[in-house]
Amino acid sequence: MSESISRNLTLDSREEAVMLFGPRDSFLRMIREALNVRLVARGDNVQIDGPEEAVEQTERAFVQLRQILRAQHQLTPEDVRTTIEVARAGSVSSALDRKNNANLTVVEGGRYLRPRTDGQSRYVQAMRENDMVICVGPAGTGKTFLAVGMAVTLLRQGAVRKIVLVRPAVEAGERLGFLPGDMAAKVNPYLRPLFDALNDMMEPEQVRRYTENDVIEIAPLAYMRGRTLNQAVIILDEGQNTTVSQMKMFLTRMGNGSKIIVTGDMTQIDLPPTTRSGLIDATKRLKDIDRLAIVYLNELDIVRHPLVQRIVKAYDETEEAHA
């Protein structure tokens, strides 16, 4: 058991203390509850009491929060949550490096995002251990949500510099250029599930700032050609609606320090009947490549309403009978 210690932190001014502590000391409470320390604030001084490792993590959190405050002149709850996670990750027992700890990132309410089925646990582990992961499964299995969770985790911990969200706009076809608005507005309807997941894990304002600063990038699949993406998590959602040549083009966009995650559902292919799905082709062509994992989820991994599991099973049984 760690020895209990006490440290004092002196801030530059009372004004800095007020902004650092948050409205009604809400940021202090977040730090105290997340890191399990005792915090006593008096004027521009903070006393930190608790186990040695927790106190050191708290000191790191305050150092980073003060740096953010100097740069932005304000702090948000998302800044505090992110800083707490980074402070934890700085210790030897980093949550990401512990194979038996399946937690990903912090979501709304201070809870950790974690896999809820054995299949999802395999998926998360595959994303941690491989540079490229293809996940195939029916609706509701958390394919997209967990992929975004992994991307946010790596971004928060500084392992990557940006998140790139890609989705084929099959329904729009060649008409994408005639839709109103800029590129973000054109492809927004197709990327809505990815943004919904992001907004569950980050403050909407933070998502907006990251999008404006190109930390989070949205890109239709057709606009990926010719690019090389370094130090990024690149997520291709609805991969079943790519052609073989599109899938090859997408997978070869990978640069140094990047991770690619492809998700898709073989039962929801919207391509013309004569066109082979790039996802089906990739799962067969790439199954023996090192550092590339292919994960299959099924109806037992569905974590939406219990009725969804029964609906998927009923459709599968009908299709098998017709086949």
N, C-alpha and C positions, 0 to 999 in steps of 0.2 A: 504494500500500500504506500502511495506517495506521501512524503512528509509535507505537512501544511506550512506554508510560508506566507509572508506579507510583503508587499511592495507598494511604494508610493509613486504616483505619476503627477508631476506638476505641469500644468498647461500654460500657454502663453498669456492668456487673459480670461476674464470672466465671460467675455463675448464668445470666445472659442469654446469654452466649457458649455455654455447654453446650447450652441449649435451641435456640439459633439454629443451631448446627453439626449438631445431630441425633445420633441414636444412632451411636456410632463414627464421627462426622464424615460420616455418609451424606448430609446435606443440602449440606455443603460440596462433596462429590464431584459431586452432581447439578448444582450451579451451575457448578463448574469445567468439567465435560464439556459441558454445554449451551451455555455462553457462551465456551468456549475461552480461559480465563484461568488464571493461576497464582495460587493462594491459599495464603498461609502464615499459620497461626493460632498466636499465642503469647499465652496467657492471655486477656485481654479485648481483644486487638488482632488485626486482620486486615490483612495486606498483600495488595494486589491488583495483579498485573502482567499486562500484555498490550496488545493494540492499543487505541487510544484509545476507539473506539466500544464495544468489548467491556467495557472497564473502566467506562465510564459506565453501560452496561446493568447491570453487576454492582452498582454502587453503588445504582442505582435499585431493584434486586431486594432488597438488604439493607435499604434504607429501608422498603420495603413489608412485608418480613417482620418487621421490628421492630414496625411498627404492628399487624400481625396478632397478634403475640405479646403485645403489651400488651393487646389487646382480648380474646383467647381464652385467654391464659396457657398456650398450647401451640401446636405446629405439627405438621402432618401432611404426608406426601409430596405429597398433592394440593395443599395450600397452596403448597408450594415449586414444583411444576410450573406451577401457575397464575400465580404471581408471576413466574417466568422468562419465560413467554409475554407477560405484560403489559409487562414490562421491555423485551422485544424490540420489541413493538408501539409503544412510546413513541418509538422512533427514526424518523427521516425515512423510512427504508427499511422501513416496517412491512410484515410479510409479507402482511397482508390487502389492502394497497393495491397490491401488485405484481401486475399482471395476469398475468404469466407464471409466478407462483409459485402452484401449485395446492394447497399444503399447507393443511390445516385445523387441527385441534387436536391436542394431544398425547394419545396413548393409552397403555395399559399398557406399561411397559418403556421409556418415554421416546421411543418412535417417533412420527413424525407420521402422522396420518391423511391420506391423499391418494387422489385418484381413480386407478383402475387401468385404465380404458378411455377411449377418445375420447368415448363417450357420457357417461360419468360426469364427464369434464372439462367438457363443455358444461353439464351439470347444475349443477356447482359454480359455474361462471362465471355462470350464470343466477341462482343464489341470491345471488351477490355484487352483481350489477348491477340486480336488480329487487326491488320491494317485495312482489310476490306471484309464486309459482312453482307451477305444476301439473306434476307429474312422473308419467308413465304408463309402465308397463313390467312385464314378468313377474317372477315370484318370483326372488330371488337377484341382482337387478341393483344392490342397494345403495341403493334409493330412500329407505328409512327410515333406514338407518345414516348416510348422508351428510347427510340433513336434520337428524338429531340432532347430528351433528358440527358443522354450521354453527351450530346453536343454542348449543352449548356454547362454541364459539369466540367468538361475539358476547357471550355472558354473561361469559366470562373477561376479555374486553377492555373490559367496561363499556359496550358499545354498547346493551345492553338490560338490563332489571332482572329479567326472569323468563322462564321457559320454560313454555308451556302445551301439554300433550299431550292430544289429543282423538281419540277413535275411536268409530265407531257400534257399539253393542252389538246388532247385528241379531239374533243367535241368542236373546238374552234377551227381546226384545220388551217387552211390558208387565210382565213378571215381574221386572224389575230390582229393584223396590222390595221384593220378598219375599226376596231373597238375604240371607244373614246378614252382619253387620258394618256398618262405616260405609261412606261412599261410596267411599273408596279401596279397601276390600276388595271391594266389589261389582263395580267395573270393572277391578280388577287383572288378571283373566285376559285381558281384551281389550287391555290396555295392556302386556302382558308383553314383546312385541317391542321396544317403545320403552324400557322399563326395561333390557332386556338390552343395548341399544345404549349407554344412559347408563352402565351399570356397566362397560362396556368402556373408557370414556373418563374416568371419575371413580372415586374410592374409594367403595365401597358406603356407608361411613359418611357421606361427604360428600353423596351422593345422598339418604340418609335425613334428614340435617339440612336440606338444601335443601327437601325435601318437607314436613317439619314446619314450616319457616318460610315456606312458600308461595312460595319462589323457583322451585321446580318444582311445577307444579300439574297434577293429573290431573282431567279433566272429561269425563263422557259428553256426547255431542253434544247430547242433549236439554236439558242444563243450561246451554247457551251462550246461549240466547235472552235478549235484553234487555241483554246485557253489551256494554261497550266496553273493549277491552284496549289500553292504551298501553305503549310501550317493552317489547314482548314479542315473542318468537318463538313463533308459534302453529302447531303441526303437526297436521294432520288426516291420520291414517293410514287406509288402507282406504277411501279416498274413493269408490270405486265402489259402496259400500253405502249411500250417502246418496241421498235423493230429491232432486228438483229444488228443492223448497222448502227442504229442509234445507241444501243446498249454498248457496243464496242467503243463508239466515240466517247460516250460518257465515262466509262471505266478508265479510259486512257487519259483523262484530264488530271489524274492524280499526280501531285507534286511531292516534294520533300516535306516530311513531318505532317502529312495529311492522313485523314481517315475517310473512307467512303462507306456509306451505309445505303443499301438498296432494299426497299420494301415493296411487297406486291401480293396480290391475291389472284391465283390462277383461275378462279371461278368468275372473275369480273373483267375479262378481256374485251375491250371495245374496238379492237382493230378489225379491219375487214376479214372475212372468213379465210381468204387465201393468204393472209399475211401472218408469218410466224412470229410469235411473241419473243422479244429479246430476253425476257426473264426466263422463259422455259428453256431457251437455247443456252443461256448462261449457266443455269443450274446443272446442265448436263456437260457442257464444254469445260467448265472451270472447277469441277468437283475435286480434283486432285492437286490443286495448286497450293503451295505452302503460304501461310499467312493470310489465306482467304478462307472464310468459314461460311457454310451454307446451313441455315437453321430453319427447320420446319415447325410451325405451330399448328395446332388443330383446335377443334371445338372445345376441348377441355381447357384451353388457355383463354377462352373468351371471358373478359372481366366486365362486360357491360351488363345490362339487365339479364337475369337468368333466361328470359324468354328468347333472347337472341341466340343462345346456344341451341335451343330446341329448333328454332327456325332454320339455322344453318344446317343442322343435322337432317331435317326434313327435306331440304333442297338437295343435299348430297345423296340421300337415299333415292330420291326421285330420278336424279341424273344417272345414278348407277343402274337403276332399273331400265331406263331408256337405252343406255349404252349396251 
